[in-house]
Structures are given as C-alpha cells and as structure tokens.
Amino acid sequence: VRTITNEAGYHCRVAVHKPFLTAAAVKKRTIWATENQSRNWDTIIWTDESAIELGERPGRQHVTRLPGEEYLPECIQPTFHSGRKSMMVWGAIAHGRKGPLIRLDMSPEETGEAENPKKKKGRGMNGSKYVIQVLRGPLKSFVEELEGERGHGMLVVEDGAPGHRSKLPKNARSELGIKQLTHPPKSPDLNPIEPLWYLLKNRIADISGSANTLDKLWEAAQKVWEEITPEEIRKFTGTMQDQVEAVTKANGWHTKY
C-alpha cells in the first residue's frame, strides 16, 4: 500500500500544528495583513500567555499527503489543551529584545461580597489579575524601558482573551499610556513570540527534574528564558514582513510560520 501511495505522490509527513480557522477569522487575518503591510515592526512589543505542562515536549503527528498540501485544513493538526498539570506564564519580546517572563497566579480570588465574604471567583486570568500582575508591573516597565532606548513610542500586541478586553484592563491601559496594536484571532503565525514558546518548552524538557513539580518546572523555565539570546529573538521578530505577506498570499489561511 505504501508503495502505491508513494507512486501516486502521497507521502507520510509530520502534521503541522495550527489553530482551526473559521471564515470570520480568515477574513480578519486578511484585513489585518493588508492594514499592516508597511508597519515598522521595531515599534511593536509582542506579548502572550502560555501554559507549560509537566513533562511536556511539543509532539508530532503524521499525515499522508501530496507535496504542497501541508496547510490544507484536512492536513492540519488543530491545537487543543491536554489534561496534564500545568502553570501559566506571561512573556514579552520586541525586535531583538527579550522582555520579562513571569509566572501567573491563577488561584481563585475572594470576592469580598457582604452576603458571602468567603465566596471565590473562578480560576483564570480575569481583568483584575491581568491589571495587577501584567499591566501595572512588567509590561508597563518594559514599555518605558524600550521607549527610552529606542526614542519612539511602542505599541503592544495582546491576544483577544476576555481578561484582556474587559473594562478594568481598558481603563488601566488608558491611565498607564499603554497603546495597543490590535491582532487577529487564531493567528500565532502573526506573533513571533509563539515559536519562542516552542523553543522554550523543548529546552525545558531537556533539563533533568523539570517534570517533577511545578516549582521545578518554573525554575527550569526561568533558566531557559534567561539563556535565550537577542539573536534568537531577532530570528523570529525579523521575519514579520514575510509573515504578513504570506498571510496575504494565502488569502488569510494558514502559512508556513
């Protein structure tokens, strides 16, 4: 069977990990790429949150396809969350520049409501946590640092998570003078911090004992992040123009990035 499929041009290849794209997401990606064709990427700070799991090493799944079909929907391996124990981290980069990496506190919050003072909100990065842990701390400091170094304003890219879009973060950004560059949904190929997460997780997996506990995992993550060089970051941030052009050429669908 393999000989027959090979003769027909079909070969077993590693499935590409990509988010599932809806027609609406494709349209937004196309519009964003068009609007940012002439963007000066030296003015952008890329931010993101990522779950790092105990024992995680980004895996591979194989598919049989023809050459050139790697980005067809039926040949894509959609990305979903597993059930392993994990921690959430937040990081930021700019062109050739590494920002902070922090471990996010995702524990429930007490609401302080009079009728039930011990009632707690759910886990997750809500607007209050995002303002306290990110906007008023590491992000504001990184923006000020880069604006001082580069002599121009910086725009911040954040994803569309509900905790980023609620009223509290909006008010905090306005107060702190943090300006955003909107970003299309389901578009890791348009955020150069995404491949950095892949690199980070694989290097963490190489550290003995990193899968033992979440504290050991965090120690390993800090060590790996500290060792990432400006040249490695520049490798990812330096291709943004090509990435935008690739999305335009693909009419908003998946690209090789």
N, C-alpha and C positions, 0 to 999 in steps of 0.2 A: 504493500500500500504506500509506504513512504517513497519508494522509487517512482511509482506512478504520479504521486502528488508533486514530487520534485521535478519530474519531467514536464509537468504542466505549469511549472513556475512557482508552486507553493512550497514554502519552507517554514520550519519551526523557528520562531523568533520570540524574544522577550517582549511581553505585553507592556506597552507604555502606560504609566500611571497618570491619569488625567481626571479632573472632575467631570461629572456629567453636565453637558451643556444643553440648556433649553433654547428655544428660538429667541426668547426675550434676552437671554444672556448673550447670545451670539450678536444680536443687534446692538446691545450696549457696548460690547467689545469693539465692534466695527466703528461705532461713533467715537469712542474714546481714542482709538488708534488714529482716526482722522484728525481729531482735535489736537492731538499731541505729537504730530509729525515733526514739528520744529521746536520741540521742547528742549531747553537747556537742562540736561539731566544732572549737572553739577549743583543745581539748586534744590534737589529733592532728597528728603530723608525717607527711607523705606522702613516701615515698622511691621511687626507681625507677632502673633502669639502662636505657640506650637506646643502640642502635647508630646512629651518624651516618655516612653514606656520602659518599664523594667525589661531588660533582655531584648530590647528592640534592635533589629538591624533591618533597614528597608529591604523588603524581599522582592522576588521576581516571579512572574507567572508567564508561561509560554503560550503563544497562539500560532496557528498555521495560517499564513497569509502570503499574498503576492508582494513583490517589491513595490514600494511606494504606498502601501496600504496601512502603514503603521498608525496613522492618525484618523482612520475611519472609525466611527463610533463602535462598530462591532469588533474592532481590534484593540480597543482601549480597555484597560483595567481601571474601573472607577475607584476613587479613593474613598474609603469609609473608615470609621473608628473601630478598633478592636476592643476587647473587654479587659485587657491587661491593666494592672495598676500603673498609674502614671502621675506625672506632675506637669503643670503648665508653666511655661516660661514666656517672657516677652523680650524681644530684642530689637535693635535699630542699627541701620547702617546708612552711609552715604557713599558717594563715589570715592573709592579708595580709602574709606574711613570706617573704622569699626566703632560702634556705639556701645552702650551698656547692655548686659544680659541680666535679667532679674528673674527670680522665682516668684511666681504669683501665689498669693494666699487665696485659695478658692473656698475656704471654710465658710459655713453659713454665718449670717450676721443676725444678732438680736435686733428686733425691730423697735423695742422700747415702747410699744403700744401700751397704753394705760390698762386696758382690759386684760392684757396678757403679756406682761413685760418680758417673759422668757420665750415668747414665740420667736422663731427664727425664720429668716428668709432662706430661700434655697441656695444651693451651691451654684457657682458660675461667676463669670465676670460681668457684674452689673455695672451701671453707670457710676455709682458711688465708689466702688472698688477701683474702677478704671481711673477715675479722677485722682484718688488718693495715691494709688500705687504707681501710676504711669504718668499722667498729665502733669501733676504738680511736682513730680520728682524727677526721674531720669529723663523723660522726654523734654521737658522744659529746659533742663540743664544742657542737654545735647544740642538743642536748637540754638541756644545762646552761644554755646562754645563754637559751633560751626559758623554762625553768622559773624562772630568776632574774627575767626580765622580767615573766612573767605570774602568778607566785605560786602556781602549781599544777603538779602532775605532768603529764608529756606521754607519750602512747602513740605508738608508731612503727608505721606500716604498711609492710610489706615484701611483695614477691611471694613465691610459693612455689618459687622456684628452688632446685635441690638445694644450691647453695653457701650458701644462707641457712638451710637446715634441718638441716645436718649437726651433729655433736657439738661441733665447735670453736666455731661461732657461738653455739650454745645456751649453752655454758659461759661464753663471753665476755660475752654479754648479762647473765647472772646475776651475774657478777663486777662488771660496769660499772653495774648497776642500770638497764639499758635494758629497758623494758616494751613489749610489743607489743599491737597490735590485729590479730587475725587478719583475713585478707582472702580473699574467694572467688576461685577461679581464673577466668581468662578474663574479667576484669571491669575493663577500662580505663575504662568509664563510671562506675565507683565509685572512681576515683582521679584527683583533679583535676590531678595533675602530668602526666597523659597529654596533654591538649590543649596544655599548655605545651611539650611536646616538638615538637608540630606547628608551633607558633608559632616556636620556636627554629630548627627546620630550614628553614623558609621564609625567615626573616630571614638565616640563614647563606648561603642560596643567592643572596641579593641582594648579598652582599659580593664584589666583584671579587677573583679569585685564590684564593677559598676552596676551589675544587675542584682546585687544582694539586698539593698534597701534603697528607699527614695533619697535618703540623705547621702548615701554613697553615689547615687546617680547624679545628684546635684553637684557634689564635689567634682565628679568627672566632667560634667557639663561646663563648669567654671574653668577647669584646667584646659579643656579643648578650646573654649571660646577665647581664652587668653592667648593661646598659641596661634590662632588664626591670624594671618598676616594681611597687611594692606594690599599686597599684590594679589592674594587670593580673592579678596573682596572686589578689587578692580576687575578681575577676570569676569565676575558676574555683572557688576554695575556698568562695565564698559560696553556691553552688548545691547543696551536698551534701545538704541535706534534701530538695530537689526531686528529686535523683538517686535517693535511696533510695526515695522514694515512687513514682518512675517504674518502678523495678525491681519493686516490689510490685505495681503496677498491671499490669505486663507479665507477671506470674507467673514472673519470673526470666529472661524472654527479653530480647532487645536493646531498648535505649531510644534516644532521640534524642541522648543525651550521649556 
